[in-house]
Amino acid sequence: MSGIWSASVERSRDGAISVGGVDVRTLAAEYGTPLYVVDEADMRARAAAFRDHFAAAFGRKGAKVDVYYASKAFLSSQVAHWMREEDLCVDVASLGELEIALRGGVSPAHIGLHGNNKSDAELRRALEVGVGRIIVDSFTEIAVLDALAGELSVVAPVMVRVTTGVHAGGHEYIATSHEDQKFGLSLATGAAYEALIACHDAANLNLLGIHTHIGSQILSLAAFQESAERMLGLRGAFAADTGTEFPEVDLGGGYAIAYTENAEALPTREAAYGIADAVEAAVAKVGGSWPRFSIEPGRAIAGPAGMTLYTVGVVKQVQLEDGGGRQYVAVDGGMSDNMRTITYQADYTATIASRLSDAEPAQSRVVGKHCESGDIVVRDVGLPHDIARGDLLAVPATGAYGRSMANNYNAALRPAVVSVKDGVSRVLVRRDTIADLLALDVAPD
Ligand code: LLP
């Protein structure tokens, strides 16, 4: 199958798809649909590619890079464990993500905690377990964390989240380093610099360095390069004024993946060497030593490794105003398991997974079963005219931000996530049950 499918996806002679050596019909029969399926070997390989290409590209200059898996893309304790086995660290952005990573056996030293509005409980837990870095996002947080660390008699390792002004990425809601948004401290206004001074001077904080994340679905190497240059400029300016060269610089995540056949991805190797070259030029300009770098890919590790399996229900032919027609293929999930189409107008594609069809393709839209007309999974895709109730439909590249943004709209039961490898499947996250829903509901007296 093409590059938007995980590496082990194949179509067998009878036309059905298999992944990780397991036939999708077997998965659907065993676990039900909708179902998220993660190709374990593929996900590990993508993690290893970041580790190895960045190690090689930066290693040429004698510099080190730590890869933090951005766990918001998809986290389960088994996934956290895989990431550590691949020698990645884990970035978490909430107490929940922190607890799952810890359950996966990730040592706190290998965890970074993010968040623009961390609660006292989150900061306290992070300090108590001893996370390796806390990325501070405001002056309020710097003060609160310093006080909490003092109270607990620990020193908090911190990085300052910098808004570099580099605007990159796909949809406005996933671009994160332009000025007019909630994250970070501005480089342009001097807030980032002041925050560095505040951390440097704080009694109970240890300033590790600076962090930035410029957005998601970034195809432009130039954007990463520009942001790296600005970050090193800030480090240089701070060193010149204070005599302190903080040791670390984190350049964030955002490496683009392809969701459809015609879309582009940012190749990991190209990104590694391109960013290393930009850093080299910036270090030459600013002077001083090379910091230790880190990056935080999420989607580029989890996204292409996952697919969603649905069962087709109702198929409707709808007449359009221009005289054409559209085939509406309704599946047993929708915006409760894939929020990305409605949120970012994201494009996906789909194929019948349980058989081959030689029927003519019809202009089709894959929709869900929710009470909302925007409940679209795939806006435009050619699907055969003979697609029918009971067919399995597979949507590729849903491994990132599928399950992690899933919700219970219409009291939907969020799908299970299973991993497959060498012909064996395992549950990573089990499906919600009606009992789970009723357990949260408080019944009348
Ligand atoms: N690091 C930080 C600080 C982040 O905020 C993010 C994503 C990442 C790393 C990972 O970005 P990635 O490599 O996965 O693009 N829910 C949206 C994306 C929002 C991501 C927010 N932060 C989506 O479905 O596209």
Boltz pocket constraint, residues with backbone or C-beta under 6 A from the ligand:
constraints:
  - pocket:
      binder: B
      contacts: [[A, 70], [A, 72], [A, 73], [A, 91], [A, 114], [A, 173], [A, 174], [A, 213], [A, 215], [A, 216], [A, 217], [A, 252], [A, 253], [A, 254], [A, 255], [A, 296], [A, 297], [A, 298], [A, 299], [A, 300], [A, 340], [A, 344], [A, 400], [A, 401], [A, 405]]
      max_distance: 6.0
